[in-house]
Amino acid sequence: MLSLQDAISIVEYQIKVIADRWNEVCSEANVNAVDKELFMGRQLLNPYAFYGLPDEASHLQQIAGACLNRNG
């Protein structure tokens, strides 16, 4: 079983990879601008997915929000 810190580290990494590669992946998949905007923040990195996390993981919402602002 994963420790809480290991799980948090995995999610941090996943958020960063999604954000770093979002534009590239959308281009490769020929995702149009409208769908790209709709997917990010709704389907991917939806802020509600991070509500109610333990205090040790509450920063994940901030990381996701920063990625949304960067890619949104």
TORGU-337131 format. One line per field, with one value per atom (N, C-alpha, C, O): residue in three letters; y, x, z. Coordinates in nm, 2 decimals. Example, Ala and Ser with C-alpha at 12.3 -4.5 7.8 and 13.67 -1.06 7.14 Angstrom:
BEGIN
code (ALA  ALA  ALA  ALA  SER  SER  SER  SER) $
y (-0.57  -0.45  -0.33  -0.33  -0.22  -0.11  0.00  0.11) $
x (1.32  1.23  1.32  1.42  1.28  1.37  1.29  1.34) $
z (0.78  0.78  0.78  0.85  0.71  0.71  0.79  0.80) $
***
This chain:
BEGIN
code (MET  MET  MET  MET  LEU  LEU  LEU  LEU  SER  SER  SER  SER  LEU  LEU  LEU  LEU  GLN  GLN  GLN  GLN  ASP  ASP  ASP  ASP  ALA  ALA  ALA  ALA  ILE  ILE  ILE  ILE  SER  SER  SER  SER  ILE  ILE  ILE  ILE  VAL  VAL  VAL  VAL  GLU  GLU  GLU  GLU  TYR  TYR  TYR  TYR  GLN  GLN  GLN  GLN  ILE  ILE  ILE  ILE  LYS  LYS  LYS  LYS  VAL  VAL  VAL  VAL  ILE  ILE  ILE  ILE  ALA  ALA  ALA  ALA  ASP  ASP  ASP  ASP  ARG  ARG  ARG  ARG  TRP  TRP  TRP  TRP  ASN  ASN  ASN  ASN  GLU  GLU  GLU  GLU  VAL  VAL  VAL  VAL  CYS  CYS  CYS  CYS  SER  SER  SER  SER  GLU  GLU  GLU  GLU  ALA  ALA  ALA  ALA  ASN  ASN  ASN  ASN  VAL  VAL  VAL  VAL  ASN  ASN  ASN  ASN  ALA  ALA  ALA  ALA  VAL  VAL  VAL  VAL  ASP  ASP  ASP  ASP  LYS  LYS  LYS  LYS  GLU  GLU  GLU  GLU  LEU  LEU  LEU  LEU  PHE  PHE  PHE  PHE  MET  MET  MET  MET  GLY  GLY  GLY  GLY  ARG  ARG  ARG  ARG  GLN  GLN  GLN  GLN  LEU  LEU  LEU  LEU  LEU  LEU  LEU  LEU  ASN  ASN  ASN  ASN  PRO  PRO  PRO  PRO  TYR  TYR  TYR  TYR  ALA  ALA  ALA  ALA  PHE  PHE  PHE  PHE  TYR  TYR  TYR  TYR  GLY  GLY  GLY  GLY  LEU  LEU  LEU  LEU  PRO  PRO  PRO  PRO  ASP  ASP  ASP  ASP  GLU  GLU  GLU  GLU  ALA  ALA  ALA  ALA  SER  SER  SER  SER  HIS  HIS  HIS  HIS  LEU  LEU  LEU  LEU  GLN  GLN  GLN  GLN  GLN  GLN  GLN  GLN  ILE  ILE  ILE  ILE  ALA  ALA  ALA  ALA  GLY  GLY  GLY  GLY  ALA  ALA  ALA  ALA  CYS  CYS  CYS  CYS  LEU  LEU  LEU  LEU  ASN  ASN  ASN  ASN  ARG  ARG  ARG  ARG  ASN  ASN  ASN  ASN  GLY  GLY  GLY  GLY) $
y (-0.12  0.00  0.13  0.13  0.22  0.35  0.43  0.43  0.50  0.60  0.72  0.74  0.80  0.93  1.01  1.07  1.02  1.11  1.05  1.13  0.92  0.86  0.89  0.92  0.88  0.91  1.05  1.08  1.14  1.28  1.31  1.39  1.25  1.27  1.22  1.29  1.11  1.06  1.16  1.19  1.21  1.30  1.43  1.49  1.48  1.60  1.58  1.67  1.47  1.44  1.43  1.48  1.37  1.35  1.49  1.52  1.58  1.71  1.78  1.85  1.78  1.85  1.80  1.87  1.66  1.61  1.65  1.68  1.64  1.69  1.83  1.86  1.92  2.06  2.08  2.16  2.01  2.03  1.98  2.04  1.88  1.82  1.85  1.80  1.92  1.95  2.00  1.94  2.11  2.17  2.07  2.06  2.01  1.91  1.80  1.76  1.74  1.63  1.67  1.60  1.79  1.84  1.86  1.83  1.91  1.93  1.80  1.78  1.70  1.57  1.50  1.43  1.53  1.46  1.54  1.51  1.66  1.75  1.79  1.80  1.82  1.87  2.02  2.10  2.06  2.20  2.28  2.23  2.41  2.51  2.50  2.51  2.49  2.49  2.36  2.37  2.25  2.12  2.13  2.08  2.18  2.19  2.27  2.23  2.38  2.46  2.39  2.40  2.32  2.24  2.13  2.10  2.06  1.95  1.99  1.93  2.09  2.13  2.20  2.30  2.15  2.21  2.15  2.17  2.08  2.01  1.86  1.79  1.81  1.67  1.64  1.53  1.73  1.71  1.82  1.94  1.79  1.89  1.97  2.09  1.90  1.97  2.01  1.92  2.14  2.18  2.10  2.08  2.06  1.98  1.85  1.79  1.80  1.67  1.68  1.58  1.80  1.82  1.87  1.90  1.89  1.94  1.83  1.71  1.86  1.77  1.68  1.58  1.71  1.63  1.66  1.77  1.57  1.60  1.72  1.75  1.78  1.90  1.88  1.97  1.76  1.73  1.73  1.74  1.72  1.72  1.84  1.85  1.93  2.05  2.13  2.20  2.13  2.21  2.16  2.23  2.04  1.98  2.07  2.09  2.12  2.21  2.34  2.38  2.39  2.51  2.48  2.55  2.36  2.32  2.30  2.35  2.24  2.22  2.35  2.38  2.44  2.57  2.65  2.72  2.65  2.71  2.65  2.73  2.52  2.46  2.50  2.52  2.51  2.56  2.70  2.73  2.79  2.92  2.93  3.02  2.84  2.84  2.79  2.84  2.69  2.63  2.67  2.63  2.74  2.78  2.89  2.93) $
x (0.08  0.00  0.09  0.19  0.05  0.12  0.10  0.00  0.21  0.19  0.12  0.12  0.07  0.01  0.10  0.07  0.23  0.33  0.36  0.38  0.37  0.40  0.28  0.31  0.16  0.05  0.04  0.01  0.07  0.08  0.18  0.16  0.30  0.41  0.37  0.40  0.30  0.25  0.15  0.16  0.06  -0.04  0.03  -0.01  0.12  0.19  0.26  0.25  0.32  0.39  0.29  0.32  0.18  0.08  0.02  0.01  0.00  -0.05  0.05  0.02  0.18  0.28  0.30  0.32  0.29  0.31  0.19  0.21  0.07  -0.05  -0.03  -0.05  0.01  0.03  0.14  0.13  0.25  0.37  0.35  0.40  0.26  0.25  0.11  0.08  0.03  -0.11  -0.12  -0.19  -0.05  -0.05  0.00  -0.06  0.11  0.17  0.07  0.05  0.01  -0.08  -0.20  -0.25  -0.26  -0.37  -0.34  -0.42  -0.22  -0.18  -0.17  -0.22  -0.11  -0.09  -0.23  -0.24  -0.32  -0.45  -0.55  -0.67  -0.50  -0.59  -0.71  -0.82  -0.69  -0.80  -0.82  -0.73  -0.95  -0.97  -0.96  -0.97  -0.95  -0.94  -1.05  -1.03  -1.17  -1.29  -1.29  -1.30  -1.26  -1.25  -1.14  -1.15  -1.03  -0.91  -0.94  -0.91  -1.01  -1.05  -1.15  -1.15  -1.25  -1.35  -1.29  -1.33  -1.19  -1.13  -1.05  -1.07  -0.97  -0.88  -0.96  -1.03  -0.96  -1.04  -1.17  -1.23  -1.22  -1.35  -1.32  -1.36  -1.26  -1.23  -1.10  -1.08  -1.01  -0.87  -0.85  -0.88  -0.79  -0.76  -0.88  -0.86  -0.99  -1.11  -1.08  -1.05  -1.10  -1.07  -1.15  -1.10  -1.27  -1.35  -1.29  -1.32  -1.20  -1.14  -1.04  -1.00  -1.00  -0.91  -0.97  -0.89  -1.10  -1.16  -1.17  -1.19  -1.16  -1.17  -1.05  -1.06  -0.94  -0.82  -0.77  -0.79  -0.69  -0.63  -0.53  -0.49  -0.51  -0.42  -0.29  -0.24  -0.23  -0.10  -0.11  0.00  -0.23  -0.24  -0.32  -0.34  -0.35  -0.43  -0.36  -0.42  -0.23  -0.15  -0.17  -0.14  -0.23  -0.25  -0.35  -0.34  -0.45  -0.55  -0.48  -0.51  -0.38  -0.31  -0.22  -0.21  -0.16  -0.07  -0.16  -0.13  -0.27  -0.37  -0.42  -0.43  -0.45  -0.50  -0.40  -0.43  -0.27  -0.16  -0.15  -0.12  -0.16  -0.15  -0.27  -0.25  -0.39  -0.50  -0.48  -0.51  -0.43  -0.41  -0.30  -0.31  -0.20  -0.10  -0.15  -0.10  -0.24  -0.28  -0.42  -0.47  -0.49  -0.63  -0.65  -0.76) $
z (0.00  0.00  0.00  0.07  -0.07  -0.08  0.05  0.11  0.08  0.19  0.13  0.01  0.22  0.18  0.10  -0.01  0.15  0.08  -0.06  -0.15  -0.07  -0.20  -0.30  -0.42  -0.25  -0.34  -0.38  -0.50  -0.29  -0.32  -0.42  -0.52  -0.41  -0.51  -0.65  -0.75  -0.65  -0.78  -0.85  -0.97  -0.77  -0.82  -0.87  -0.97  -0.79  -0.83  -0.96  -1.05  -0.98  -1.11  -1.22  -1.33  -1.20  -1.30  -1.35  -1.47  -1.25  -1.28  -1.37  -1.47  -1.33  -1.40  -1.54  -1.63  -1.56  -1.69  -1.78  -1.90  -1.73  -1.80  -1.85  -1.97  -1.76  -1.79  -1.89  -1.99  -1.87  -1.96  -2.10  -2.19  -2.12  -2.25  -2.31  -2.42  -2.24  -2.29  -2.43  -2.52  -2.46  -2.59  -2.70  -2.81  -2.67  -2.76  -2.80  -2.91  -2.69  -2.71  -2.79  -2.88  -2.76  -2.83  -2.98  -3.06  -3.01  -3.14  -3.22  -3.33  -3.15  -3.22  -3.24  -3.34  -3.15  -3.17  -3.25  -3.26  -3.30  -3.38  -3.30  -3.35  -3.17  -3.09  -3.12  -3.11  -3.15  -3.19  -3.06  -2.95  -3.08  -2.97  -2.87  -2.75  -2.92  -2.83  -2.74  -2.62  -2.80  -2.72  -2.63  -2.52  -2.67  -2.59  -2.46  -2.35  -2.48  -2.36  -2.27  -2.15  -2.34  -2.26  -2.18  -2.07  -2.24  -2.17  -2.05  -1.94  -2.07  -1.96  -1.85  -1.88  -1.73  -1.62  -1.60  -1.49  -1.70  -1.68  -1.68  -1.58  -1.79  -1.79  -1.72  -1.66  -1.74  -1.68  -1.58  -1.61  -1.47  -1.36  -1.32  -1.29  -1.31  -1.26  -1.11  -1.03  -1.08  -0.94  -0.83  -0.72  -0.86  -0.76  -0.73  -0.62  -0.81  -0.78  -0.66  -0.61  -0.63  -0.52  -0.39  -0.29  -0.39  -0.26  -0.16  -0.20  -0.04  0.07  0.09  0.17  0.03  0.05  0.19  0.25  0.25  0.38  0.37  0.26  0.48  0.48  0.41  0.34  0.42  0.36  0.21  0.14  0.15  0.01  -0.05  -0.17  0.04  -0.01  -0.11  -0.19  -0.12  -0.21  -0.36  -0.45  -0.37  -0.51  -0.58  -0.71  -0.51  -0.58  -0.63  -0.74  -0.56  -0.60  -0.73  -0.82  -0.72  -0.84  -0.96  -1.07  -0.95  -1.06  -1.11  -1.23  -1.02  -1.06  -1.14  -1.23  -1.09  -1.17  -1.31  -1.40  -1.32  -1.45  -1.54  -1.66  -1.48  -1.56  -1.61  -1.73  -1.52  -1.56  -1.67  -1.76  -1.67  -1.77  -1.90  -2.01  -1.90  -2.02  -2.06  -2.17  -1.98  -2.01  -2.10  -2.12) $
***
